[in-house]
C-alpha cells in the first residue's frame, strides 16, 4: 500500500499538480483540503482536495480520476466523479481522520460495492 501511495505522489508530481494556498482555506472554513490516503484498503486509495472544488483521485485498480469534484457543508465531505458516476463518497471528519461511506462501481462486473473506509492526511511530496 505504501508503495502505491508513493507511486501516486510521483504521478502527481509528474503531472505538475500543485496545491496553491493549501493552508489558506478561507474560502471554505474548515474544509479538509490536502492529500488523504486510505488506512483500510479502500478501493479509493488516495485523493487530493484542492481549492476550487477540484479532486484528483487514485484507485487500487491503478486508475486515476482528474475530473472529480468535492463539496464540504461543514460536516460532510462529498466527492463526485463524472468518470465514475455511480460511485458515492460521503465522509465525516473524526479528528485528523475521515470516516467514509463509500460505494464503488465494479465496471467489469457491473456491480456496486459498499465499503466503510478510513482515510488519514499525508504529504504526497514528502517522499
N, CA, C and O of each residue as an XYZ file, in Angstrom:
508
protein
N       0.823     -1.191      0.000
C       0.000      0.000      0.000
C       0.865      1.252      0.000
O       0.605      2.181     -0.765
N       1.881      1.290      0.839
C       2.753      2.460      0.907
C       3.410      2.705     -0.450
O       3.574      3.855     -0.857
N       3.789      1.628     -1.158
C       4.393      1.777     -2.482
C       3.403      2.421     -3.447
O       3.792      3.264     -4.256
N       2.134      2.036     -3.375
C       1.135      2.608     -4.255
C       1.003      4.109     -4.015
O       0.908      4.893     -4.960
N       0.999      4.500     -2.743
C       0.870      5.913     -2.409
C       2.089      6.682     -2.909
O       1.946      7.807     -3.390
N       3.278      6.103     -2.807
C       4.474      6.762     -3.328
C       4.386      6.912     -4.848
O       4.753      7.952     -5.395
N       3.900      5.875     -5.524
C       3.724      5.946     -6.978
C       2.712      7.044     -7.313
O       2.915      7.811     -8.254
N       1.629      7.118     -6.549
C       0.620      8.159     -6.735
C       1.262      9.539     -6.607
O       0.984     10.426     -7.415
N       2.109      9.728     -5.610
C       2.774     11.011     -5.407
C       3.676     11.359     -6.580
O       3.733     12.515     -6.997
N       4.374     10.375     -7.110
C       5.241     10.613     -8.271
C       4.401     11.010     -9.482
O       4.780     11.905    -10.238
N       3.264     10.345     -9.667
C       2.367     10.693    -10.775
C       1.893     12.129    -10.625
O       1.869     12.883    -11.597
N       1.515     12.509     -9.413
C       1.056     13.878     -9.180
C       2.154     14.879     -9.516
O       1.908     15.889    -10.176
N       3.359     14.592     -9.058
C       4.469     15.492     -9.324
C       4.762     15.568    -10.814
O       5.029     16.647    -11.342
N       4.713     14.437    -11.489
C       4.974     14.384    -12.921
C       3.917     15.155    -13.702
O       4.228     15.821    -14.690
N       2.688     15.062    -13.263
C       1.596     15.761    -13.949
C       1.590     17.249    -13.638
O       0.839     18.017    -14.238
N       2.427     17.645    -12.704
C       2.512     19.065    -12.380
C       1.383     19.564    -11.504
O       1.094     20.760    -11.495
N       0.733     18.667    -10.759
C      -0.332     19.109     -9.880
C       0.266     19.921     -8.755
O       1.193     19.479     -8.075
N      -0.261     21.091     -8.567
C       0.160     21.915     -7.453
C      -1.046     22.185     -6.593
O      -2.185     22.105     -7.053
N      -0.793     22.502     -5.360
C      -1.871     22.796     -4.439
C      -1.628     24.172     -3.832
O      -1.292     24.277     -2.652
N      -1.796     25.225     -4.625
C      -1.503     26.551     -4.110
C      -2.416     26.917     -2.955
O      -3.619     26.660     -2.991
N      -1.832     27.517     -1.935
C      -2.621     28.038     -0.833
C      -3.297     27.009      0.025
O      -4.321     27.309      0.640
N      -2.767     25.801      0.094
C      -3.439     24.777      0.897
C      -3.712     25.218      2.328
O      -4.809     24.969      2.828
N      -2.767     25.861      3.012
C      -3.068     26.234      4.384
C      -4.193     27.251      4.490
O      -4.870     27.310      5.516
N      -4.405     28.050      3.456
C      -5.424     29.091      3.499
C      -6.734     28.559      2.931
O      -6.959     28.591      1.721
N      -7.575     28.081      3.802
C      -8.874     27.566      3.374
C      -9.956     28.576      3.699
O     -11.069     28.210      4.076
N      -9.623     29.857      3.551
C     -10.542     30.917      3.936
C     -11.842     30.872      3.152
O     -12.893     31.239      3.677
N     -11.785     30.427      1.903
C     -12.987     30.396      1.082
C     -14.016     29.416      1.633
O     -15.218     29.666      1.542
N     -13.560     28.309      2.200
C     -14.454     27.307      2.775
C     -13.908     26.959      4.152
O     -12.985     26.152      4.264
N     -14.468     27.560      5.206
C     -13.928     27.341      6.548
C     -13.882     25.856      6.922
O     -14.835     25.108      6.704
N     -12.763     25.467      7.482
C     -12.555     24.108      7.988
C     -12.628     23.019      6.924
O     -12.769     21.842      7.259
N     -12.536     23.388      5.653
C     -12.559     22.375      4.591
C     -11.334     21.476      4.736
O     -10.244     21.973      5.021
N     -11.485     20.177      4.549
C     -10.362     19.237      4.721
C      -9.444     19.172      3.497
O      -9.221     18.097      2.940
N      -8.915     20.323      3.086
C      -8.045     20.383      1.917
C      -6.783     19.569      2.129
O      -6.357     19.351      3.264
N      -6.192     19.125      1.043
C      -4.924     18.411      1.099
C      -5.047     16.973      0.641
O      -6.039     16.569      0.034
N      -4.014     16.217      0.946
C      -3.903     14.829      0.494
C      -4.380     13.865      1.580
O      -4.097     14.042      2.765
N      -5.105     12.850      1.142
C      -5.655     11.823      2.031
C      -5.387     10.455      1.419
O      -5.460     10.289      0.202
N      -5.075      9.468      2.270
C      -4.883      8.093      1.801
C      -5.649      7.147      2.707
O      -5.878      7.420      3.885
N      -6.037      6.025      2.118
C      -6.797      5.033      2.868
C      -5.910      4.370      3.924
O      -4.708      4.192      3.730
N      -6.535      4.014      5.034
C      -5.835      3.263      6.075
C      -6.386      1.846      6.193
O      -5.897      1.051      6.997
N      -7.407      1.527      5.388
C      -8.004      0.186      5.490
C      -8.314     -0.418      4.118
O      -9.339     -1.078      3.948
N      -7.445     -0.198      3.157
C      -7.566     -0.815      1.831
C      -8.878     -0.502      1.121
O      -9.463     -1.376      0.481
N      -9.330      0.714      1.230
C     -10.496      1.164      0.480
C     -10.161      1.153     -1.009
O      -9.009      1.377     -1.381
N     -11.135      0.898     -1.855
C     -10.893      0.880     -3.296
C     -10.389      2.243     -3.773
O      -9.538      2.305     -4.661
N     -10.897      3.333     -3.200
C     -10.351      4.665     -3.452
C      -9.121      4.788     -2.563
O      -9.241      4.993     -1.355
N      -7.943      4.664     -3.158
C      -6.704      4.565     -2.384
C      -6.224      5.894     -1.826
O      -5.746      5.956     -0.694
N      -6.348      6.958     -2.612
C      -5.860      8.270     -2.180
C      -6.520      9.350     -3.021
O      -6.950      9.110     -4.150
N      -6.591     10.548     -2.445
C      -7.125     11.676     -3.188
C      -6.568     12.970     -2.624
O      -6.128     13.035     -1.476
N      -6.598     13.993     -3.460
C      -6.174     15.325     -3.052
C      -7.328     16.289     -3.309
O      -7.867     16.364     -4.413
N      -7.689     17.023     -2.260
C      -8.714     18.050     -2.371
C      -8.002     19.388     -2.497
O      -7.238     19.771     -1.611
N      -8.244     20.093     -3.577
C      -7.621     21.401     -3.749
C      -8.697     22.478     -3.733
O      -9.883     22.197     -3.906
N      -8.264     23.704     -3.525
C      -9.203     24.819     -3.528
C      -9.917     24.872     -4.865
O      -9.383     24.440     -5.887
N     -11.087     25.387     -4.847
C     -11.859     25.474     -6.074
C     -12.689     24.239     -6.349
O     -13.323     24.147     -7.400
N     -12.700     23.280     -5.422
C     -13.543     22.109     -5.569
C     -13.005     21.000     -6.453
O     -13.746     20.085     -6.812
N     -11.728     21.062     -6.811
C     -11.139     20.016     -7.663
C     -10.570     18.886     -6.809
O     -10.075     19.102     -5.703
N     -10.656     17.684     -7.353
C     -10.126     16.494     -6.677
C      -9.367     15.657     -7.688
O      -9.800     15.482     -8.827
N      -8.231     15.147     -7.254
C      -7.501     14.143     -8.029
C      -7.548     12.875     -7.194
O      -7.153     12.875     -6.028
N      -8.032     11.797     -7.793
C      -8.226     10.548     -7.056
C      -7.459      9.411     -7.716
O      -7.313      9.370     -8.938
N      -6.970      8.486     -6.892
C      -6.293      7.285     -7.380
C      -6.957      6.072     -6.732
O      -7.285      6.080     -5.546
N      -7.146      5.036     -7.536
C      -7.859      3.840     -7.102
C      -6.910      2.659     -7.024
O      -5.866      2.649     -7.675
N      -7.276      1.662     -6.225
C      -6.453      0.455     -6.064
C      -6.238     -0.261     -7.391
O      -5.260     -0.991     -7.546
N      -7.132     -0.061     -8.341
C      -7.014     -0.708     -9.651
C      -5.927     -0.068    -10.508
O      -5.577     -0.585    -11.569
N      -5.391      1.074    -10.034
C      -4.391      1.800    -10.813
C      -4.990      2.929    -11.627
O      -4.261      3.729    -12.213
N      -6.318      3.002    -11.670
C      -6.978      4.082    -12.398
C      -6.838      5.371    -11.609
O      -6.661      5.352    -10.391
N      -6.917      6.493    -12.319
C      -6.948      7.788    -11.647
C      -8.033      8.632    -12.273
O      -8.436      8.406    -13.413
N      -8.495      9.595    -11.525
C      -9.560     10.484    -11.977
C      -9.130     11.909    -11.671
O      -9.003     12.286    -10.506
N      -8.905     12.695    -12.705
C      -8.526     14.085    -12.503
C      -9.673     15.039    -12.822
O      -9.472     16.247    -12.942
N     -10.881     14.484    -12.957
C     -12.056     15.301    -13.258
C     -13.061     15.322    -12.097
O     -14.160     15.857    -12.237
N     -12.686     14.748    -10.971
C     -13.593     14.680     -9.828
C     -13.698     16.044     -9.142
O     -12.840     16.912     -9.301
N     -14.761     16.198     -8.387
C     -15.013     17.427     -7.640
C     -15.436     17.063     -6.220
O     -15.887     15.949     -5.953
N     -15.281     18.024     -5.321
C     -15.682     17.782     -3.942
C     -16.567     18.911     -3.445
O     -16.566     20.014     -3.991
N     -17.331     18.606     -2.384
C     -18.169     19.598     -1.712
C     -18.059     19.357     -0.214
O     -17.944     18.215      0.232
N     -18.096     20.430      0.555
C     -17.986     20.371      2.007
C     -19.067     21.272      2.582
O     -19.109     22.464      2.277
N     -19.941     20.716      3.411
C     -21.010     21.514      4.004
C     -20.717     21.894      5.449
O     -21.600     22.380      6.156
N     -19.488     21.676      5.888
C     -19.103     21.961      7.262
C     -19.118     20.721      8.137
O     -18.553     20.725      9.231
N     -19.756     19.667      7.667
C     -19.830     18.416      8.423
C     -19.550     17.196      7.553
O     -18.960     16.221      8.018
N     -19.974     17.248      6.283
C     -19.855     16.094      5.406
C     -19.063     16.453      4.154
O     -19.307     17.479      3.519
N     -18.109     15.585      3.811
C     -17.345     15.726      2.581
C     -17.944     14.780      1.552
O     -18.124     13.591      1.816
N     -18.251     15.319      0.373
C     -18.750     14.506     -0.732
C     -17.786     14.647     -1.895
O     -17.299     15.742     -2.178
N     -17.511     13.540     -2.567
C     -16.692     13.565     -3.774
C     -17.544     13.004     -4.904
O     -18.186     11.963     -4.768
N     -17.531     13.729     -6.034
C     -18.327     13.363     -7.204
C     -17.395     13.138     -8.381
O     -16.462     13.913     -8.594
N     -17.639     12.092     -9.138
C     -16.791     11.773    -10.275
C     -17.616     11.617    -11.537
O     -18.482     10.744    -11.602
N     -17.365     12.454    -12.553
C     -18.055     12.230    -13.818
C     -17.551     10.969    -14.527
O     -18.268     10.372    -15.329
N     -16.325     10.575    -14.228
C     -15.748      9.369    -14.812
C     -16.393      8.120    -14.211
O     -16.699      7.167    -14.928
N     -16.595      8.129    -12.896
C     -17.199      7.005    -12.180
C     -18.499      7.502    -11.543
O     -18.589      7.646    -10.324
N     -19.495      7.760    -12.379
C     -20.704      8.440    -11.948
C     -21.621      7.622    -11.039
O     -22.555      8.179    -10.463
N     -21.386      6.336    -10.897
C     -22.195      5.521     -9.987
C     -21.567      5.427     -8.594
O     -22.182      4.900     -7.667
N     -20.342      5.938     -8.451
C     -19.679      5.936     -7.153
C     -20.326      6.975     -6.238
O     -20.853      7.988     -6.699
N     -20.275      6.702     -4.928
C     -20.803      7.623     -3.924
C     -19.812      7.695     -2.772
O     -19.406      6.662     -2.239
N     -19.416      8.909     -2.380
C     -18.441      9.126     -1.321
C     -19.013     10.160     -0.364
O     -19.215     11.315     -0.740
N     -19.274      9.747      0.877
C     -19.781     10.644      1.912
C     -18.930     10.432      3.155
O     -18.979      9.367      3.769
N     -18.144     11.451      3.533
C     -17.223     11.305      4.653
C     -17.439     12.338      5.746
O     -17.921     13.442      5.494
N     -17.072     11.959      6.965
C     -17.149     12.829      8.128
C     -15.786     12.898      8.788
O     -15.102     11.884      8.923
N     -15.391     14.093      9.200
C     -14.127     14.253      9.914
C     -14.264     13.704     11.322
O     -15.252     13.958     12.011
N     -13.265     12.954     11.734
C     -13.179     12.439     13.101
C     -11.754     12.732     13.568
O     -10.859     11.897     13.433
N     -11.561     13.908     14.110
C     -10.207     14.337     14.453
C      -9.431     14.608     13.176
O      -9.849     15.418     12.349
N      -8.315     13.938     13.017
C      -7.493     14.086     11.811
C      -7.748     12.967     10.807
O      -6.953     12.765      9.889
N      -8.842     12.246     10.973
C      -9.192     11.152     10.075
C     -10.550     11.409      9.430
O     -11.373     12.163      9.950
N     -10.760     10.770      8.294
C     -12.067     10.792      7.635
C     -12.677      9.402      7.747
O     -12.021      8.405      7.447
N     -13.922      9.336      8.173
C     -14.692      8.093      8.175
C     -15.695      8.211      7.035
O     -16.488      9.151      6.987
N     -15.653      7.242      6.113
C     -16.366      7.399      4.852
C     -17.278      6.212      4.553
O     -16.896      5.055      4.731
N     -18.473      6.519      4.102
C     -19.346      5.520      3.498
C     -19.101      5.640      1.999
O     -19.364      6.681      1.397
N     -18.602      4.575      1.414
C     -18.179      4.628      0.019
C     -18.843      3.508     -0.771
O     -18.846      2.353     -0.345
N     -19.394      3.850     -1.902
C     -19.951      2.873     -2.833
C     -19.194      3.040     -4.140
O     -19.101      4.140     -4.684
N     -18.650      1.925     -4.640
C     -17.921      1.999     -5.910
C     -18.481      0.987     -6.890
O     -18.963     -0.083     -6.518
N     -18.401      1.362     -8.147
C     -18.963      0.568     -9.233
C     -17.864     -0.273     -9.863
O     -16.898      0.265    -10.403
N     -18.010     -1.580     -9.795
C     -17.099     -2.502    -10.470
C     -17.523     -2.536    -11.935
O     -18.544     -3.127    -12.285
N     -16.728     -1.897    -12.780
C     -17.094     -1.778    -14.196
C     -17.083     -3.122    -14.912
O     -17.896     -3.352    -15.808
N     -16.168     -4.018    -14.526
C     -16.075     -5.315    -15.192
C     -17.308     -6.182    -14.935
O     -17.781     -6.873    -15.837
N     -17.825     -6.145    -13.714
C     -18.964     -6.990    -13.349
C     -20.282     -6.216    -13.304
O     -21.342     -6.808    -13.099
N     -20.221     -4.907    -13.494
C     -21.380     -4.028    -13.389
C     -22.097     -4.250    -12.056
O     -23.308     -4.467    -12.012
N     -21.314     -4.189    -10.964
C     -21.831     -4.369     -9.614
C     -21.414     -3.190     -8.747
O     -20.350     -2.603     -8.942
N     -22.270     -2.853     -7.786
C     -21.937     -1.831     -6.802
C     -21.451     -2.513     -5.534
O     -22.006     -3.529     -5.114
N     -20.402     -1.946     -4.922
C     -19.830     -2.482     -3.687
C     -19.795     -1.382     -2.637
O     -19.374     -0.261     -2.923
N     -20.232     -1.695     -1.430
C     -20.211     -0.746     -0.320
C     -19.010     -1.032      0.564
O     -18.669     -2.185      0.825
N     -18.375      0.041      1.021
C     -17.247     -0.078      1.935
C     -17.339      1.000      3.002
O     -17.768      2.122      2.730
N     -16.933      0.653      4.216
C     -16.691      1.641      5.260
C     -15.196      1.910      5.194
O     -14.390      1.026      5.484
N     -14.828      3.116      4.816
C     -13.420      3.437      4.592
C     -12.913      4.433      5.620
O     -13.680      5.207      6.193
N     -11.622      4.398      5.840
C     -10.961      5.349      6.727
C      -9.782      5.952      5.974
O      -9.070      5.257      5.249
N      -9.591      7.247      6.155
C      -8.514      7.965      5.492
C      -7.754      8.812      6.503
O      -8.309      9.267      7.503
N      -6.474      9.012      6.218
C      -5.633      9.886      7.025
C      -4.947     10.882      6.096
O      -4.752     10.614      4.911
N      -4.589     12.029      6.653
C      -3.836     13.011      5.879
C      -2.427     12.481      5.645
O      -1.887     11.740      6.466
N      -1.836     12.872      4.510
C      -0.442     12.549      4.260
C       0.148     13.602      3.351
O      -0.574     14.399      2.750
N       1.457     13.601      3.253
C       2.153     14.542      2.379
C       2.685     13.779      1.171
O       3.684     13.068      1.287
N       2.034     13.912      0.006
C       2.471     13.149     -1.163
C       3.828     13.580     -1.689
O       4.461     12.844     -2.446
N       4.283     14.764     -1.297
C       5.549     15.261     -1.807
C       6.674     15.075     -0.799
O       7.817     15.444     -1.067
N       6.356     14.502      0.361
C       7.357     14.256      1.400
C       7.924     12.856      1.321
O       7.958     12.145      2.326
N       8.371     12.445      0.140
C       8.913     11.097     -0.046
C      10.223     11.030      0.645
O      10.877      9.988      0.630
